[in-house]
């Protein structure tokens, strides 16, 4: 469960001085593959609030007795993970941040390969009144190199020769309210190295996440609709077992975007929460 939380946190956090605020509501649906084993649809809803170089993402997972939020401060290069059911706040600071805090994430070692490509197709369409341009993307990750100190050697051996291949399309728009501010924040996030720090705290060896963040920031707009297929490739018993579950389809759709003013207290740890070092 801890790794699932960290994974959502990673893809939730996934620049210049900006003056306007942005609130973005998105719904993600997950079908097929391992998601089918739960016997119910997985459709987390996220609300992301961006104010300058700070962002807060609230995640609601229907059918799961859990809610969490992440608060990112790109100036301090830190991420706060809030567990509302436990009233806890875990502070994660990127290794390159200027701090002496005991919550600094350890440097992430290893050479995990995450090949990422994003390509414009030249196609356009109007979605909810916004002109969107299509970009295709492909990401390949060698699972035997993800490892991390918390993964048993036998698990690493079982994943040898296995890769996760993610392919899909993003429909990107520059026309939404606060679009320039959203883009500026994402470019800052790509330079902050926070994604790998969060993954490292969960025991995953995934420094390549920063490459994916930079690739996503290169599209110069808001990914209003993203459709992705995730499949397993490779040899071995583990790869064969996971292939039998079928491909996983993930769709992320923007429900609303607004540029209304956001209160500063949205980016602070709520009263009564325990800080986890």
Residue pairs with C-beta under 8 A, 6 or more apart in sequence:
2 202
3 202
3 203
3 204
5 66
5 68
5 81
5 83
5 202
6 81
6 198
6 199
6 201
6 202
6 204
7 202
8 44
8 59
8 68
9 68
9 70
9 79
9 81
9 198
10 195
10 198
10 199
10 209
12 46
12 48
12 57
12 59
12 70
13 55
13 57
13 70
13 72
13 79
13 189
13 194
13 195
13 198
14 189
14 195
14 212
14 213
14 216
15 53
15 74
15 184
15 185
15 186
15 187
15 188
15 189
15 191
16 184
16 187
16 188
17 52
18 52
18 53
18 180
18 181
18 184
18 185
19 52
19 181
20 178
20 180
20 181
20 259
21 49
21 50
21 51
21 178
21 181
21 259
21 260
21 261
21 262
22 48
22 49
22 50
22 177
22 178
22 181
22 182
22 185
22 257
22 258
22 259
23 47
23 48
23 49
23 50
23 178
23 256
23 257
23 258
23 259
23 260
23 262
24 47
24 48
24 49
24 50
24 182
24 222
24 254
24 256
24 257
25 45
25 46
25 47
25 48
25 254
25 255
25 256
25 257
26 45
26 46
26 48
26 252
26 253
26 254
26 255
27 43
27 44
27 45
27 46
27 252
27 253
27 255
28 43
28 44
28 45
28 46
28 250
28 251
28 252
28 253
29 41
29 42
29 43
29 250
29 251
29 253
30 41
30 42
30 43
30 248
30 249
30 250
31 41
31 248
31 249
31 250
32 245
32 246
32 247
32 248
32 249
33 230
33 242
33 245
33 246
33 247
33 248
33 249
34 242
34 245
34 248
35 41
35 42
35 248
36 245
36 246
37 245
40 63
42 61
42 63
43 62
44 59
44 60
44 61
44 62
45 59
45 60
45 61
45 62
46 57
46 58
46 59
46 60
47 57
47 58
47 60
48 55
48 56
48 57
48 58
49 55
49 56
49 57
49 262
49 266
50 178
50 181
50 182
50 185
50 262
51 262
51 264
51 266
51 267
52 185
53 73
53 74
53 75
53 185
53 188
54 71
54 72
54 73
54 74
54 75
54 267
55 71
55 72
55 74
55 185
55 189
55 267
56 69
56 70
56 71
56 72
56 266
56 267
57 69
57 70
57 72
58 67
58 68
58 69
59 67
59 68
59 69
59 70
60 67
61 67
65 85
66 83
66 85
67 84
67 85
68 81
68 82
68 83
68 84
69 81
69 82
69 84
70 79
70 80
70 81
70 82
71 79
71 80
71 82
71 267
71 268
71 269
72 78
72 79
72 80
72 189
72 192
72 194
73 79
73 80
73 267
74 185
74 188
74 189
74 192
74 194
76 93
76 97
76 99
77 93
77 94
77 96
77 97
77 192
77 193
77 194
78 91
78 92
78 93
78 94
78 97
78 99
78 103
78 194
79 91
79 92
79 93
79 194
79 197
79 198
80 89
80 90
80 91
80 92
80 269
81 89
81 90
81 92
81 198
82 88
82 89
82 269
82 270
82 273
83 89
83 90
87 270
87 272
87 273
87 274
88 273
88 274
88 275
88 276
89 269
89 273
89 274
89 275
89 276
90 103
90 201
90 275
90 276
91 101
91 103
91 275
91 276
91 277
92 103
92 105
92 194
92 197
92 198
92 201
93 99
93 101
93 103
93 104
93 105
93 197
94 104
94 105
94 192
94 193
94 194
94 197
95 104
95 105
95 106
95 107
95 108
95 193
95 197
96 193
97 104
102 277
103 277
105 197
105 198
105 200
105 201
106 200
107 200
108 196
108 197
108 199
108 200
108 205
108 206
108 207
109 205
110 145
110 147
110 205
110 207
111 145
112 141
112 142
112 145
112 146
112 147
112 205
112 206
112 207
112 208
113 140
113 141
113 142
113 145
113 208
114 139
114 140
114 141
114 206
114 208
114 209
114 211
114 212
115 138
115 139
115 140
116 137
116 138
116 139
116 208
116 211
116 212
116 215
117 137
117 138
117 139
117 215
118 135
118 136
118 137
118 170
118 215
118 216
118 218
118 219
119 135
119 136
119 137
120 133
120 134
120 135
121 134
121 135
121 136
121 169
122 134
123 133
123 134
124 131
124 132
124 133
124 134
125 131
125 132
125 134
125 171
126 132
127 171
127 173
127 224
127 225
128 224
128 254
130 173
130 175
130 176
130 224
131 173
131 175
132 171
132 172
132 173
132 224
132 225
133 171
133 172
133 173
133 221
134 169
134 170
134 171
134 172
135 169
135 170
135 172
135 219
136 167
136 168
136 169
136 170
137 166
137 167
137 168
137 169
137 170
137 215
137 228
138 165
138 166
138 167
139 165
139 166
139 167
139 212
140 163
140 164
140 165
140 166
141 163
141 164
141 166
141 206
141 208
142 162
142 163
143 159
143 162
143 163
143 164
143 234
144 156
144 157
144 159
144 160
144 161
144 162
145 205
146 159
146 204
146 205
146 206
147 156
147 204
147 205
148 200
148 202
148 203
148 204
148 205
149 203
149 205
150 203
151 203
158 236
158 237
158 238
159 236
159 238
159 239
160 236
161 234
161 235
161 236
161 239
162 232
162 233
162 234
162 235
162 236
162 238
162 239
162 242
163 232
163 233
163 234
164 230
164 231
164 232
164 233
165 230
165 231
165 232
165 233
166 228
166 229
166 230
167 228
167 229
168 226
168 227
168 228
168 229
168 250
169 226
169 227
170 219
170 223
170 225
170 226
171 223
171 224
171 225
171 226
172 219
172 220
172 221
172 222
172 223
172 224
173 179
173 221
173 222
173 224
174 183
174 220
174 221
174 222
176 182
176 222
176 224
176 254
176 257
177 257
177 258
177 259
178 257
178 258
178 259
179 221
179 222
179 257
181 259
182 222
183 217
183 220
183 221
183 222
186 216
186 217
187 217
189 195
189 213
189 217
190 210
190 213
190 214
190 216
190 217
193 210
195 209
195 210
195 212
195 213
196 206
196 207
196 208
196 209
196 210
199 205
199 206
199 209
200 206
216 223
222 254
222 257
223 252
223 254
224 253
224 254
225 251
225 252
225 253
225 254
226 250
226 251
226 252
227 249
227 250
227 251
228 249
228 250
228 251
229 247
229 248
229 249
229 250
230 247
230 248
230 249
230 250
231 243
231 247
231 248
232 239
232 242
232 243
233 239
269 275
